[in-house]
Amino acid sequence: MRLINRHPGAMAAFVLGLIPFALLIMVYAMASQERLAENPNDKLLPGIEQMTAAIDRMAFQEDRRSGDYLMWVDTLASLERLGLGVGVAALLALLVGILNGVLPIVRASLAPLVSAASMVPPLAILPILFIVFGLGELSKVMLIVIGTAPIMMRDVAQRVRELPQEQFIKIQTLGANSWQMVIRMVLPQILPRLIDAVRLSLGPAWLFLIAAEAIASTEGLGYRIFLVRRYLAMDVILPYVIWITLLAIVIDQCLRFTNRRLFPWYNAGGH
């Protein structure tokens, strides 16, 4: 049998997926052990014990100044900003995307603006957001919205335009007006595609969140990483990066599970 036709089973695929992670951990452990053997005070590649101690200090011991468990406070602050930003962006994408996809008049008016907005580097306008909205929560949320909404708008509009024209003809033949067409035909088919668009936007959303927190914030995962970098505290930075990655994976899988449960017909089609 040709190699291209061999497909691993579920257990084999799981094991094969773990191998690269195991190799990375082994390489890091060896490099860390070698550097610490030469210099026990080395901060560049902290050992497992050092990172475990840092996690215990940040997550399970009260901070002497504030009395808070810093890692959980940072996590809650970041997730609130991320959830609000992505949620607002998704609602805007659903509204504008459907209008652009269904109504040619609206598409002629809004599509060029959405296309232009999607080309603007969000981080380039971060100083403008701080000037306009201040250094509070609104500017951070707005950066996520501006950074993710235009891309999702274009994706949703494209998905609407890809719906079979026969469906539009049939529902109009049955006497449906534009509002009924959107609510009864377009919206149910677009919602699972919107969830997919949100999943794809999570990576950029985390990037914009961390960038905003690093510049102007008093709490948050990005804020903490950039705060301790001045002390070369890699024993804190690396666990925070791993924690952010785990949070992103969990959120992505929750959205995937929600999509599969709410729209089984969509996933049955191989999406």
C-alpha positions as CSV (number, residue, x, y, z in Angstrom):
1,M,0.0,0.0,0.0
2,R,1.3,3.5,-0.9
3,L,2.2,5.7,2.1
4,I,-0.3,8.4,0.9
5,N,-3.2,5.9,1.3
6,R,-2.3,4.9,4.9
7,H,-4.4,6.6,7.5
8,P,-3.6,6.1,11.3
9,G,-6.4,5.1,13.6
10,A,-7.6,7.3,16.4
11,M,-5.1,5.9,19.0
12,A,-2.2,6.0,16.6
13,A,-3.1,9.6,15.6
14,F,-3.2,10.6,19.2
15,V,0.3,9.1,19.9
16,L,1.7,10.6,16.7
17,G,0.4,14.0,17.8
18,L,2.1,13.7,21.2
19,I,5.5,12.8,19.8
20,P,6.5,16.3,18.7
21,F,5.5,17.8,22.1
22,A,7.5,15.1,23.9
23,L,10.6,15.8,21.7
24,L,10.3,19.5,22.4
25,I,10.1,18.9,26.1
26,M,13.1,16.6,26.0
27,V,15.2,19.1,24.0
28,Y,14.3,21.9,26.4
29,A,15.0,19.8,29.5
30,M,18.4,18.8,28.1
31,A,19.4,22.3,27.2
32,S,18.2,23.7,30.5
33,Q,20.1,21.0,32.5
34,E,23.2,21.8,30.5
35,R,23.0,25.6,31.1
36,L,22.1,25.2,34.8
37,A,25.1,22.8,35.3
38,E,27.4,25.5,34.0
39,N,25.6,28.3,35.9
40,P,23.0,27.5,38.6
41,N,21.8,31.1,38.5
42,D,21.1,31.0,34.8
43,K,17.7,32.6,34.0
44,L,17.4,32.0,30.3
45,L,16.3,28.3,30.4
46,P,14.8,27.7,33.9
47,G,14.4,24.1,35.1
48,I,11.1,22.4,35.8
49,E,11.6,22.9,39.5
50,Q,12.0,26.7,39.0
51,M,8.9,27.0,36.8
52,T,6.9,24.8,39.2
53,A,7.9,27.1,42.1
54,A,7.0,30.2,40.0
55,I,3.5,28.7,39.2
56,D,3.0,28.0,42.9
57,R,4.0,31.5,43.8
58,M,1.9,33.2,41.2
59,A,-1.2,31.0,41.3
60,F,-1.5,29.6,44.8
61,Q,0.1,32.2,47.1
62,E,-1.3,35.6,47.9
63,D,0.7,38.5,46.6
64,R,2.2,40.4,49.5
65,R,1.2,43.8,48.2
66,S,-2.3,43.2,46.9
67,G,-3.3,40.0,48.6
68,D,-4.5,38.6,45.3
69,Y,-3.6,35.3,43.5
70,L,-1.9,37.1,40.6
71,M,-2.2,34.4,37.9
72,W,-6.0,34.0,38.4
73,V,-6.5,37.7,38.6
74,D,-4.6,38.1,35.3
75,T,-6.4,35.3,33.7
76,L,-9.9,36.7,34.6
77,A,-9.0,40.1,33.4
78,S,-7.6,38.9,30.1
79,L,-10.6,36.5,29.5
80,E,-13.1,39.3,30.2
81,R,-11.4,41.6,27.6
82,L,-11.1,38.8,25.1
83,G,-14.6,37.6,25.5
84,L,-16.1,41.1,25.2
85,G,-14.0,42.0,22.2
86,V,-14.5,38.8,20.2
87,G,-18.2,38.8,21.2
88,V,-18.8,42.3,19.9
89,A,-16.8,41.6,16.7
90,A,-18.8,38.4,16.1
91,L,-22.1,40.3,16.4
92,L,-20.9,43.0,14.0
93,A,-19.6,40.4,11.6
94,L,-23.0,38.6,11.6
95,L,-24.9,41.8,11.0
96,V,-22.7,43.4,8.4
97,G,-21.7,40.1,6.8
98,I,-25.3,39.1,6.2
99,L,-26.3,42.5,4.9
100,N,-23.3,42.6,2.5
101,G,-24.0,39.1,1.4
102,V,-27.8,39.4,0.8
103,L,-28.4,42.9,-0.3
104,P,-26.5,44.1,-3.4
105,I,-27.3,47.8,-2.5
106,V,-25.7,47.4,0.9
107,R,-22.8,45.4,-0.5
108,A,-22.0,48.2,-3.0
109,S,-21.9,50.7,-0.1
110,L,-20.3,48.8,2.7
111,A,-18.1,46.2,1.1
112,P,-15.3,48.6,0.0
113,L,-15.2,50.1,3.5
114,V,-15.0,46.6,5.1
115,S,-12.3,45.6,2.7
116,A,-10.2,48.7,3.4
117,A,-10.7,48.3,7.2
118,S,-9.5,44.7,7.0
119,M,-6.2,46.0,5.5
120,V,-5.4,48.4,8.3
121,P,-2.8,47.0,10.7
122,P,-4.6,47.1,14.0
123,L,-1.4,47.6,16.1
124,A,-0.6,50.7,14.0
125,I,-3.7,52.4,15.3
126,L,-3.2,51.3,18.9
127,P,-1.9,54.8,19.9
128,I,-4.9,56.4,18.3
129,L,-7.2,54.1,20.4
130,F,-5.4,55.1,23.6
131,I,-5.8,58.8,22.7
132,V,-9.5,58.5,21.7
133,F,-10.7,56.0,24.3
134,G,-8.1,56.5,27.1
135,L,-6.0,53.8,28.8
136,G,-8.9,51.9,30.3
137,E,-10.7,48.8,29.2
138,L,-12.5,50.3,26.2
139,S,-9.3,50.8,24.2
140,K,-8.2,47.2,24.7
141,V,-11.6,45.8,23.7
142,M,-11.8,48.2,20.7
143,L,-8.4,46.9,19.5
144,I,-9.7,43.4,19.5
145,V,-12.9,44.4,17.7
146,I,-11.1,46.5,15.1
147,G,-8.5,43.8,14.6
148,T,-11.0,40.9,14.1
149,A,-14.4,42.2,13.0
150,P,-13.5,43.3,9.4
151,I,-12.0,39.9,8.6
152,M,-15.0,38.0,10.0
153,M,-17.3,40.4,8.1
154,R,-15.7,39.5,4.8
155,D,-15.8,35.8,5.7
156,V,-19.5,35.8,6.6
157,A,-20.4,37.8,3.5
158,Q,-18.5,35.4,1.3
159,R,-20.3,32.4,3.0
160,V,-23.6,34.0,2.4
161,R,-22.9,34.6,-1.3
162,E,-21.8,30.9,-1.6
163,L,-25.3,29.7,-0.5
164,P,-27.1,28.0,-3.4
165,Q,-29.0,30.5,-5.5
166,E,-31.8,27.9,-5.8
167,Q,-32.6,28.4,-2.2
168,F,-33.1,32.2,-2.7
169,I,-35.3,31.5,-5.7
170,K,-37.4,28.9,-3.9
171,I,-38.0,31.0,-0.8
172,Q,-39.0,34.0,-2.8
173,T,-41.3,31.8,-4.9
174,L,-43.0,30.8,-1.6
175,G,-43.7,34.5,-0.9
176,A,-40.9,35.3,1.6
177,N,-39.8,38.9,1.9
178,S,-36.2,40.0,2.5
179,W,-36.5,39.9,6.3
180,Q,-38.0,36.3,6.3
181,M,-35.3,35.2,3.9
182,V,-32.6,36.4,6.2
183,I,-34.1,35.0,9.4
184,R,-35.4,31.6,8.2
185,M,-32.9,30.7,5.5
186,V,-29.7,32.6,5.7
187,L,-29.2,33.0,9.5
188,P,-29.5,29.2,10.4
189,Q,-26.9,28.3,7.7
190,I,-24.5,31.1,8.6
191,L,-24.3,30.7,12.4
192,P,-22.1,27.5,12.2
193,R,-19.9,29.3,9.7
194,L,-19.7,32.3,12.0
195,I,-18.4,30.1,14.8
196,D,-15.7,28.8,12.5
197,A,-14.8,32.4,11.7
198,V,-14.5,33.2,15.4
199,R,-12.3,30.2,15.9
200,L,-9.9,31.4,13.2
201,S,-9.9,34.9,14.7
202,L,-8.9,33.8,18.2
203,G,-5.2,33.8,17.4
204,P,-5.1,37.4,16.2
205,A,-7.4,38.4,19.1
206,W,-5.0,37.0,21.6
207,L,-2.2,38.9,19.9
208,F,-4.0,42.2,20.0
209,L,-5.0,41.6,23.6
210,I,-1.5,40.9,24.8
211,A,-0.1,43.9,22.9
212,A,-2.7,46.2,24.5
213,E,-2.1,44.8,28.0
214,A,1.6,45.1,27.6
215,I,1.4,48.9,26.8
216,A,-1.3,50.1,29.2
217,S,-2.7,47.9,31.9
218,T,-2.4,47.0,35.6
219,E,-3.4,43.4,35.3
220,G,-3.7,40.7,32.7
221,L,-1.6,37.9,31.2
222,G,0.1,40.2,28.7
223,Y,0.8,42.8,31.4
224,R,2.4,40.3,33.7
225,I,4.7,38.9,31.0
226,F,6.0,42.3,30.0
227,L,6.2,43.4,33.6
228,V,8.5,40.5,34.7
229,R,10.6,40.6,31.5
230,R,12.8,43.4,33.0
231,Y,13.9,40.9,35.6
232,L,14.5,38.2,33.0
233,A,12.0,36.1,34.9
234,M,11.7,33.3,32.4
235,D,10.4,31.0,35.1
236,V,7.3,33.1,35.1
237,I,7.2,34.1,31.4
238,L,7.3,30.5,30.1
239,P,4.5,29.2,32.3
240,Y,2.4,32.2,31.4
241,V,2.9,31.5,27.7
242,I,2.0,27.9,28.1
243,W,-1.1,28.9,30.1
244,I,-2.2,31.3,27.4
245,T,-1.7,28.5,24.8
246,L,-3.8,26.1,26.9
247,L,-6.6,28.7,27.3
248,A,-6.6,29.2,23.6
249,I,-6.9,25.5,22.9
250,V,-9.7,25.1,25.5
251,I,-11.7,28.0,24.0
252,D,-11.2,26.7,20.5
253,Q,-12.3,23.2,21.5
254,C,-15.4,24.6,23.4
255,L,-16.4,26.5,20.2
256,R,-15.8,23.4,18.1
257,F,-17.9,21.2,20.5
258,T,-20.7,23.9,20.5
259,N,-20.7,23.9,16.8
260,R,-21.0,20.1,16.6
261,R,-23.8,19.9,19.1
262,L,-25.9,22.8,17.8
263,F,-25.4,22.2,14.1
264,P,-24.8,18.5,13.5
265,W,-25.9,18.8,9.9
266,Y,-23.1,21.2,9.2
267,N,-20.4,19.0,10.7
268,A,-21.8,15.9,9.0
269,G,-21.0,17.6,5.7
270,G,-17.3,17.3,6.5
271,H,-16.7,20.9,7.8
